[in-house]
Amino acid sequence: MWYTNVMDVLGKLFCSGTRVKVLRLFIFNPGTEFESTEVSKRARISPENARREISMLSHIGLIKKRLCYRETARKKGKGKGNT
């Protein structure tokens, strides 16, 4: 299949099939923001590899990293500070 051959060539060109998968995700979804966990799932790579590739692509200026903070619900109950 031609798709497999292209991916093989790009993998050799970029020295990493993982990098090609992450690049494809960003190229085919311009302007879309992804969390590293979503990159991992959509590119079908490990979370560790996703973070590594995102960091590298951000470092060379191909993508921009944004910090975002999530609000989490706190459970009420017994614990430190709750009496």
SULVENFEN-V21530 format. One record per helix or strand. SS is the DSSP state (a for helix, b for strand). FROM is the first residue (numbers start at 0). LEN is the number of residues. If there is no record, write none. Layout:
BEGIN
ss->SS from->FROM len->LEN
ss->SS from->FROM len->LEN
END
This chain:
BEGIN
ss->a from->1 len->12
ss->a from->16 len->11
ss->a from->35 len->8
ss->a from->46 len->13
ss->b from->78 len->1
ss->b from->81 len->1
END
